[in-house]
Amino acid sequence: MNDNGGLTMSYTDSYNRIAASKRLKDYNILAFACKRAGKSRDEGRAYYSTGVLYDNLGKFKEAIE
């Protein structure tokens, strides 16, 4: 596990990476649905959650996008 300022990240094993990738897909679908429904606040939350998951996975460039 990575030690990041005293916090351990649990996304290093394959099971958690698979779970995170499924959640990324869900958040992308949620963001698209919220955009279509005009719910900008919920769309922003979905994008924020996507960025946090990418950050936890160590994919910092994707997190910024």
C-alpha positions as semicolon CSV with decimal commas, in nm:
position;residue;x (nm);y (nm);z (nm)
1;M;0,000;0,000;0,000
2;N;0,109;0,355;-0,064
3;D;0,167;0,579;0,232
4;N;0,050;0,930;0,153
5;G;0,088;1,167;0,445
6;G;-0,012;0,908;0,700
7;L;-0,310;0,788;0,497
8;T;-0,291;0,446;0,337
9;M;-0,451;0,401;-0,001
10;S;-0,631;0,071;-0,047
11;Y;-0,654;0,078;-0,426
12;T;-0,335;-0,119;-0,486
13;D;-0,484;-0,468;-0,500
14;S;-0,669;-0,585;-0,807
15;Y;-1,008;-0,632;-0,639
16;N;-1,024;-0,269;-0,528
17;R;-0,902;-0,148;-0,866
18;I;-1,182;-0,340;-1,038
19;A;-1,437;-0,200;-0,792
20;A;-1,304;0,150;-0,852
21;S;-1,322;0,111;-1,230
22;K;-1,686;0,002;-1,200
23;R;-1,759;0,305;-0,985
24;L;-1,585;0,528;-1,241
25;K;-1,819;0,400;-1,510
26;D;-2,119;0,457;-1,283
27;Y;-2,011;0,814;-1,207
28;N;-1,961;0,888;-1,577
29;I;-2,311;0,762;-1,654
30;L;-2,449;0,961;-1,361
31;A;-2,276;1,278;-1,480
32;F;-2,419;1,235;-1,830
33;A;-2,771;1,172;-1,695
34;C;-2,753;1,473;-1,466
35;K;-2,633;1,692;-1,752
36;R;-2,928;1,583;-1,965
37;A;-3,169;1,646;-1,676
38;G;-3,024;1,989;-1,606
39;K;-2,903;1,898;-1,258
40;S;-2,573;2,081;-1,262
41;R;-2,503;2,038;-0,890
42;D;-2,535;1,659;-0,908
43;E;-2,335;1,656;-1,230
44;G;-2,055;1,841;-1,052
45;R;-2,064;1,596;-0,763
46;A;-2,031;1,304;-1,004
47;Y;-1,730;1,468;-1,173
48;Y;-1,575;1,542;-0,834
49;S;-1,616;1,181;-0,725
50;T;-1,461;1,067;-1,052
51;G;-1,160;1,289;-0,987
52;V;-1,121;1,156;-0,633
53;L;-1,126;0,796;-0,757
54;Y;-0,865;0,871;-1,025
55;D;-0,651;1,041;-0,762
56;N;-0,678;0,737;-0,533
57;L;-0,574;0,515;-0,822
58;G;-0,266;0,730;-0,882
59;K;-0,390;0,853;-1,223
60;F;-0,331;1,218;-1,154
61;K;-0,361;1,348;-1,511
62;E;-0,700;1,185;-1,553
63;A;-0,808;1,326;-1,216
64;I;-0,732;1,679;-1,333
65;E;-0,932;1,635;-1,653
